[in-house]
């Protein structure tokens, strides 16, 4: 456009106004010449909460899987969650901050002398395993159901969505109880019963994954419903692309942000569900251990051995909190309306943006936040 | 509209049928109801097993049993026939009775928690949205994430330990050492510094005032052993009432509306006089009487507002009515406090008032106030736990919704035409921000009665969750089905209400007829 019309001037003025109003919001010059993946990565790495969450989670992950070993591979820690050793220091934790020392039993021991550090690490392993299994299964089924229902509409949608409606109201507690029952029947074995009794956690994760896809399926259906009406889908269809190609190559990449964010939130809710079920006695069962089970076993001993109660709870909160922060960072990174906020710039206001730069509307990621609210609301159900 | 509702209801009924069939089969498949007898060595083992089989009708295969159950349940749809039959549980008690009892327990547990969580959550959400990127905002956001991540059973055990056992020990000799009083005051002062807006000087002044006030009050409490014989007294009620009058007027009408402020202050005056008049009446209070008094209070408040009038009568009436209602709450609170020593020294309570389990002290006797205090001391811990974990969702959601609204063009228009910030926030932004929140609230209320399984287990409240869990553990389908039907129906009805409310509140959204 060679000559700026009056309308353009108004637009520029509004842009300036927005820039002033949303002081401290940096324009997205960073986006120039970068692919979408690069932009997302850059934004995510700029989100300090998410990075802290990622680091904390990585540390816990490494500690949990290397210390007591996993799947038969021995770890570097000298005790396992089942080994009984004589009580040292009356079972109290030997770890201390000053002087920084690890000691014989850093988190203490329980009444019969099992090492709490080993048990907590084992429990963290279980929680992380369940979380990943649920995330994978729920993600796959949720995407498949949501994509089919949203893309094909009609009868497919009606049937799949009614199925979703049915599953969404079946309580997770009941399914967990059924699962626990199967796992308990070691002797009279169908193949599933024998699988469940040897891999209790995996089976529980699979079962929970089979019911936690419903929220995701609804969200994905909504995404597909909007995306399939867009011009680029029409263009693809006219140039002869098959349905599968349109779904996988054209629509799915555009919905991947919503997908990843909500899988993360599902995973953080999954940890709480697992611990709650174990606490109620229908999740992971003794002699194996889990964070929820540890708390349930030790809550009576709170006055005498409070550490038995503190450390497992602390690890639940840490894992869940770090996953939530990672999810928050991902949401901010994927939301195209998201701005980059700089508190320092906000303070010295009154520096309107130079014309030519495009300010980004200062809308807090409302849609994403709303999705988080919904996720939280559904997560509360386990309470 | 009607077609839409009918279609939704028909779909819901079909979904309910499908889901209940699945739930029945799952419960029946979840275990062996005779397991406890198989391992026993009692001589009449066979007899016990036979009677249990007959009771649960184990000879019939589970799918057929479901249809038998459905036949009984279908009679519940006939209104006023009294033929409702949801079967009996393993102890022989009819499910309808058990459900009625459990429902009352659950509702008393979750009602206060939900209302408080919604109120506090929305308030926090609005404040953090108005102070976006302040230290308050960051603090509340972090707390919200933390509360998301707390397992409720863990919180519950902590609350029991520190809230109940610790506080009861403290009540035995309620003296607060001076360092503790100053420490608590300092914490409150810091919170005030974070919460207060404005420049650094104002914040520090605010923090200092709060610190001094809180510390002084704690020292006063300690010296007078206030926790043994708590009470507010007419003076405190009058001072608090004047403060309330200003606050309510500020929010509803703005302090520049002198008539509204006058009516609120008159309402406080009337309330303080009523405090003395009403004391003998309150001594023989019943629940109904309190409700009637509350209605009367609001009516009197509106009357005062109407008489004072002013250029906007509605605002005066609103300010006076809300003020008098809050003042009434203060008076009732004072009366509860007066009953505290009697409750504290009750032979059943024996000086350890805050309970860790149950929904009431067994066999306690007393008037309305004693019984009220008894429910209060039993409910406070589970309620706190429930509030903590559900607060975060409301806060985040309201904040997002409010931020979206505050960036709308009509908000800029409202500011541009010179409206005060109060009017912009309270009239233009707040109401619109509540629309999406309203749907979430309806959705949550639908999931409430089944949503407190763990809380009920930890605090041994025999509500719906307990009934459900007990049914599962004993492989007894009837209570599970009873709870499931109740929960599913409320959830679906409130889902429908949420959708309808959205289209009623937001004219841009229309339901597909």
Interface residues (C-beta under 8 A of the other chain):
Chain A: X24 X162 X165 X166 X167 X169 X170 X171 X173 X174 X175 X177 X178 X181 X268 X272 X275 X276 X279 X280 X281 X282 X292 X295 X296 X299 X302 X303 X309 X313 X316 X317 X320 X321 X324 X325 X328 X341 X343 X346 X361 X362 X363 X364 X365 X366 X369 X370 X372 X373 X374 X376 X377 X379 X380 X381 X382 X383
Chain B: X11 X14 X15 X18 X19 X22 X23 X26 X27 X29 X30 X31 X132 X133 X145 X146 X148 X149 X150 X151 X152 X153 X154 X157 X161 X386 X389 X390 X392 X393 X396 X397 X399 X400 X401 X403 X404 X407 X436 X440 X443 X444 X447 X450 X451 X452 X453 X454 X455 X457 X468 X469 X472 X473 X480 X484 X487 X488 X491 X492
